[in-house]
Amino acid sequence: MTERKPAGMPFETWVDRAIREADERGEFTDLPGAGKPIPGAGQPDDELWWVKAKLRREKLTFIPPSLALRKDVEEIHDRAAQQCGEADVRRLVDDLNARIRIAIRTGIAGPAITVMPLDPDQVVATWRERRTPAADATTGTAEPRPTQPARQRWFRGRRRS
């Protein structure tokens, strides 16, 4: 901080002197953003500039819910390929179908909803087709694992009669 402005000195002169002295001390060297244009300079003022800056900084996107549903339907097979089992794939499809049904029933913001609930059996069949070649390539053939014999109980206490 600097000292207070002397009483008899004009404000402009005092500010100019403070800037000059700080520059001589080197307080303005190596500042972040030095020599770069001011972001948003020359663009019209926007009320939500801080929201847009936050979205850009966090690398987030905002799309209307109806378009998000459409995007999820397009990506369902890729997301299903990442699942480990058929139950997980069915759960994924059931969750998406529930969101689609709610959107159709209640209506959501954005363009008209053009997607219909998916057939879980069809998605599972596609998941199996994509998965089988990968399983064959890694193990040679997709063989079932040998079953282990049933374990016996370790404690056989006396039976009470």
ZIDAVEN-V622068 format. One record per pair of residues at least 24 apart in sequence whose C-alpha atoms are under 6 Angstrom apart, sorted by the first residue. I is the first residue (numbers start at 1). GAP is how many residues later the second one is. D is the distance in whole Angstrom. If there is no record, write none. Layout:
I_GAP_D / I_GAP_D
//
This chain:
64_46_5 / 66_44_6 / 66_47_6 / 81_46_6 / 90_30_6 / 93_27_6
//
